[in-house]
């Protein structure tokens, strides 16, 4: 609980810093590419109360998804074969532990870069964390190889819906433009991160035992490795193959349903297919849409559809493994209770973002961006980089942060500079998400394994520094090529 309090404390420190800034920095508004500033809009005493409440009400979808995820894993644990599956995979990679780390990091980073939907990837994080812990790695390595890989992959977004595709649409750039250099950058970042995690001094296999005193003698006592949502006991008689199939089906289902094929790749197959199926009627009732209860085709699924999917797969898992309805519901509830604190922390992590949303287009960030960009007559990569880093403080959602000042960039710079602006914003925002306590995915991973925030900062600092230097060097190169 103290470690969860550590995360909450850091989130609230960010909020209080935002409050203090609101008493000093006037808000700005962009109209036709010109920024006009008005007076300050300070957050008062009542704001200290209602902003957190508004945050919880606005971003409750994070809690819904994470609670559904916890419930799903609660049912997996109840089957009696989840721990068995984790142990069997860990045993398979015995003496090949680093190979599993490399495979995990590389796969997650590529998916995060291409798909850009971190919540679909989050579904498999507890499972992968469990295997990594069983292999003998410590908790911070488990966070780095899973959550850290999602965030590092987003830094090098290629087609990702939440980052690269949003940049393309905001600045009217073809999403395929410069795709080979983007994949080259992804390759470099992936290699750097793999080397960083695998070569870190904390990435060591811990001995599965410790020496204890037993009277006048010392003897080995095996350490019980606690993994998320799994008991040490498991049912040997039950087959793990159905659970493997369930995971595979869930992965395929999420891949197709949460990738916006039309928006990212101009593929309309799923939209057309959904329209045809949706038009099938019995009488006056569109039977398929009525059964699904959703008008969203594959690619447009939101957090709520993800939560519903996890609920359906929980019921399916319970049925396959012979759990009755009451047992399944009880197991689901146990999982929800286990992850409740994490869900709350992830929701509250958007508290600074809430302040920006409350401004309705009149924000401190607009004023700060305008002042920084006005320091030089022409484009300067350092001032743009600074605004990108500050963006990561005020906005944990990349799209909202970029779009809030997009008109300013569109009015100041020509078409040749805009892709560079997009690249800088992408990398700087991604770097901030690796270290900010308001990074929703980050605090979720840290909370899940009770890793203190300060320990994570000490761990990841050198990689962030390497990434910052690399990004600046590439920015200089891009400017020189224009």
N, C-alpha and C positions, 0 to 999 in steps of 0.2 A: 504493500500500500504506500510506503514511503517513496518508492521509486515512481509510482504513478503520480504521487503528489509532486515529485520533482518535475515531471512533464507539465502538470497543471500550473505549477509556479512559473515555469519558463514561458508558457503561453500567456499567462496573465502579465508577465513583465513586458512582453511585446505589446499587449493591449495598453498598458499604462504608458509606455513610450509613445504610442499612437495618440493617446489622450493628451500627453504633454505637448506633442507637436501641433495638435489642434488648437492650442492656445497661442501658438507662435506664428504658424504658417497660414496665410490666407488661402481660401479655396479659389480654384481657377475654373474657367469654362472655355471650351473651344467652340468657336463659331467661324465657319469658312476659313479654317486654318489659322485663325488668330485667337490668341489667349487673352481673355480679360479676367482680371482678378478682382475679387470683392473683399469684404472684411473676413476676419477669422470666424469660424463656427466652432467654438470650443465645446468639448464634451464635459458636461457638468456632473454633479453628484448623482443625479437621477440617471444619467447616461451610464454610469458605472454599474447600474443595476439592469436597466432595460436593454442595453446592447448585448450582454450575454444571453438574455432571454430571447431576444430577436434572433440571435445566432442559432440557438437550439431550434427555434421554430422554423427558421429558413433552411437550415442544413440538416434537417432530421433524416433526409434520405441516406446520409452516411451511416447514421445509427441503424436504420432499417436494414441496409445491406449487411453491415457487420454483424448485427444480431442474427440475421438469417444464416450468415456464414457460420457463426458459432453454433447455431442449432443444427446445421448440417453435419458439422464435425461431432457434435454430441451424439447424433444418430450413428455415425460411422463408428464411434467408440463403443456404442452399445451392441453393435453387431458381434463384437468379440474377435474380429479379424483385422481391424485397422492396425493395431499394434503389431500384429503378425506380419502384415504387409510391410510396414515401416522397417521392422527388424530384418525381414528377408532381403529387402533392397540394400540395407546397410551391410548385411553379411556378404552380399554379392560384391560390394565394393570394398570389402576389407582388404587392406594393403594397397588399395587404389583410391584412397580418399580424395587426393587432389584432382584426380580425373573427374570424380563426381562434382567437385566444386567448379571445375572448368566448364563442364557440360552445362551445369545449372546456370552459371553466370552468363555464358555465351547465349544460351537459348533465351533466357529472360530478357537480356539486353536487345537482342534482335527483335523479339516480339514487341517489346515496349517501344522500340524505334519505328517499327512498321505499322503496328496496330494503334498504338498510342491510347489504349483504353486500360488504365491500370487496375480498374476494379474487377475486370475479368481475370486478370493475372493474380489478383489477391486471393482468389478462390483456392489456388493451389499452394499458397505461401505456407500455411501451417503444416501441410504435408511435407513439403521440401525442408522446412525447418526441422521437423522431427527426424528426418533421415540424416541431416547434417549433424544434429546433436548426437544421434546414435553412432555416427561414425567417430565421435570423440572430439569434435570441435566445440569451442565454447559458444555462448549465446551471441556475443557480438559478431562472430564470424557468420553465424546463421542469419543474423539480420543483414549483414553486408552482402552475402551471397544471394539474398532474395529481394528484400526491400531496396537495398542499395543498388542492385542491378536494375530494378524497375526505374529508379530515378536517374541512374547513369545512362540508361538507354534512352530516356526522354531528352537528355541533354543533346544526344546525337540523333534526334528525330528525323526520319527520312520521309515517310508517308503518314506518320502518326496523326490521327484525327484531331487530337487535342492541341497539337503543336504545329508540325510542319504544314499540314493541310490548312490550318487556320491562318498561318502566315501567307500562304499562297492566295487564299481567298481575300484576305484583308488588303493585300497589296496588288491584287489582280495579276498574280504570277502563275504561270503554268506549274502545277504541282510536280511535273516531271522535269522541270527546268533545273539543270545542275545536279541531277540525281546521282550520277557517278561520283562526283566529289563528295556528295552527302554520304554515300555508302563508304567511301574512303575514310571520311572522318569517323563514321561509326566503327570501322575496323580498328582505327588507331585508338579510339576511346575504349573499345572492348579489350584490346590487348593491354592497354595501360591498366585497366581495372582488374583484369585477371591477374596480371603480375603483382599489382598492389595487394589484392586480397590474399593470393597464394603465398606471397613473399613477406607478408606482414609478420612481425614478431609475435603477435597474438594468435596467428593462424597455425597452431600446433595441435597435435593429437594429444589430448590429456589422458594420463594413465587412468584406467578404469578402477583403480583402487587407491587406498591411502593406508598408511601405517598407523596403527593404534596400539596403545598399551593394554595388555591383558594380564594384569598382575605384574609379574617380573619379566614377562615376555612381550615382544612386539610381533604382531601378525598383520596380514593384509586384510583389509575390509573393503569389499567392493562398493563403489559409489553407485547409488541408484540414479540414473539419468532420467530426469523428468522431461517429457516431451509434451507439446501442446495437445490438449484434447485426447490424450491416450493414457490408458492404464497399463501397468506393467504386465498384468495377467491378460491372456488372450485364449480364445477357444481353438485348440489344435485341430479339432475334428472338422471345423468349418473350412470351406474352400475359399481362397482369396481371389480366385479367378473372376467371380461375379463383381467383386469390388474393383478390380482392375478395369473391367469392361465399363463399369459405371463411371469411373474417372475418365476413361477414354471418350465415352459418349458425351460427358459433360464438357470436356475440352473442345470437342468438335462442335458441339451445340453453341458454346460461347463464342468460338472463333467466327462462326458464320452469323450469329445473331447480333454480336456487338461490334462488328466491323462494318462501317458505312461504305458499302461497295460503290454506290452511286456518287456519293460526295467525294470520296477519295480516288476512286479508279474509273469513274464514269461507267460502271457496270450496272445496268438496270434490271438484270435478271430477277433478282429477289423482289424488287418493287412490282415488276410486271406479274410475276407468279403470285404474289400476295393479292394483287388486284383481281386476278382471275379467280383465285380460290375464294376471295372475299365476296365476289359477286354471286357465288352459289347460294341460292335461297331455297328455303322450304316455305312456301306461301309467301309472306311478306318479310320473313326473317332471314337475315344474312347469317346462316347457321354457323359457319366457321368463325367469323368475327365474334359472334355471340358466345360461342363456347370458349374462345380464347379470352374474351373480355378486353381485347386491345386492338386499336386501329393502327398500331405501329408495325410495319414490316421489318424483316431482318435488316439490321444496320441502323435502325432508329430506336433500338431498345434502350431504355434508361435504367437507372439504378433500381427502380421499382420492379421492372420486368426481371432484372437479375435476381432480386430478392424472391420473387415468385418462382423463378426457375429453381433456386436452391431449396425452396420449400417442397416443390414437386419431386425433386431428386431425393430429398430426405424421406418422403413418403415411399418412393420407389425402392430406396435402399432398405427401409424397414420391412417392406413387404417381401422383397427377395430373400432377406435373411430371417424370415419367419417371426418378426416382431409384430405383436398385435397393435392396434391403433393406440391404446393407452400407453404401452411401452414406448412406442415411437414418439408420442407427444411428450412423455416424461423425459426421454433422452434429449429431445429437441430443447425442452425447457432448461435442462441442466447445461447444455451448451450455451444457451443464451445467457444464463447467469454467469458462466465463466468469462464471457467476453464482454459483459456489460460495461465495465470500466473503460475498456478499450474503445467501445462505441461512443461513450460519452466524451472521451478525450478527443477522438477524431472529429466529432461534431463541433466541439468548442474551439478546435484549432483554426476555424474560419472566422474568429472573432474580429481580427483586423480587417479582413475582407468584407465583413458585414458593415464596418464603418464606411468603407468605400462605396458599397452598394447604397447605403443610406444617403450618400451625397447626391445620388441621381444625376451624375454627370458633372457635379461641382465638387472637385476633390483637391486635397493638398498635393496629390501626386501630379496632377496637371500643372500646377504652379511650379513644383520642383523641376519637372521635366523641361518646361519652357525656360526657366532660368539657366539650367545647365546647358541646353542646346544653344542658348543665346550667347554663351561665353565665346563662341567662335562664329565667324561669318559663314564658313563652309562646314561641311560634314567633318567631324573629328571622332575617331573611333573610341577615344577614352571617355568623352562626355556621354556618348551613346551607351557605352559599357556601364558607366555609372548609373544612368537612368535604368538600365536593365537590371542591375543589382537591387536598386531601390524598388523597382517593380516587384521583385521577389519578396520584399518585406511587406508591401501593402496588399499584394494579390497572390494568393496561393493557386489561383486559377489563371493559367497563362492567357487564355483567350480574352478574358475581361481586362487584364492588365494591358495587353497590347492594343485592344480596340479602344480603350479609354483615351489613348494619345495618338492613335493611328492618323487622324486628320492632320496632326501637327507634322508628322513625318512626310505625309503625302504632299503637304503644301511647301515644305522646305527643300525636299530632295528630289532628284530626277529618278527615272526608272532604273538606271544603272546602280544607284546607291541603295535602293529599297531592299533588294535581296540580302545585302550586307547587313542592313538594319535588322532584318528578320533573323539572320544567323546570330548576330550579337545578342538580340533579345532572347532567342531560344537558349543559347548557352549560358548567359548570365542568370536568367530565371531558373534554369535547371540546376546551376551551381548553388543558388540560394535554397532550393528545395532539398538539397543534401544536408543543409546545416540549420535550417530554420525550424524552431519549435512549432511554427504555424503550418508546416508542411504536413498535410493530412496523412499521406501514405507513410511518411517517416515516423510520426509519433504513434501511428497504429502499430507498426512493426516493433518499435521500442517498447511500447506498452504490453504487447502480446508476450514478450519474453522478459519483461521487467528489467530492461537495460537502461541504466541512468543516462540522461541526456548528455551530461558532461563527459561521460566515458565515450559516447559515440563521437562527440566533437574531437576529443583527443585522438580517437582512432582514425577518423576520416579526413582530418585536417590536411595531411600531406597530399592526399589524392586531390582534394579540392584545390590546393595550391598549384599542383601540376596541371590540372584542368584549366585553371584560370590563365596560367602562362601560355599554355597551348592555344587557348581560344584567342588571346590577344595577338599572339604571333600570326595565327591564321587570318585574323581580322586585318592586320597590317598588310599581309600578302594580298588579300582580296582588294583592299583599297588601291594598292599599287598596280593591280591588274586592270582597274577601271580606266 
